[in-house]
């Protein structure tokens, strides 16, 4: 089981207390760092002229077909940047466990768990809808308004209405 950092979506980093609490409650779970936010952090540590090369190498890591290949490509990324961009290499090495936590999943699943932006968009849409309405007569009205935003809505039918 993986836990995505939706609690701190702007940063995509792990709050140590939060990670420890999740690890103690959800035994066997891991922390999955958001690829999008990691790439933003890595871009800040990389010279502007070298970013396209580094971004291409980073993307190649996650396009590998299996976990072993992902880990090998990640080590090759570190080796290729070692000596050229020490700050970027330090960031990459420190985030290895968090970034590769989802590599055991099949490729088609990795596309869905690579970022927490989906959660951010859903929360923003629910917030927008509830701000427009303002006051709800009952709990069922809130669920009817926010249920279409749920990703489970398209797969499992409409969300159950609370009474």
ABEGO torsion letter per residue (X at the ends): XBBBBAABAAAGBBBAAAAAAAAAABBGBBBBBBAAAAAAAAAAABBAAAAAAAAAAAAAAAABABAAAAAAAAAAAAAAABGABAAAAAAAAAAAAAAAAAAABBAAAAAAAABAAAAAAAAAAAAAAAAAAGBBABAAAAAAAAAAABAAAAAAEBBBBBX
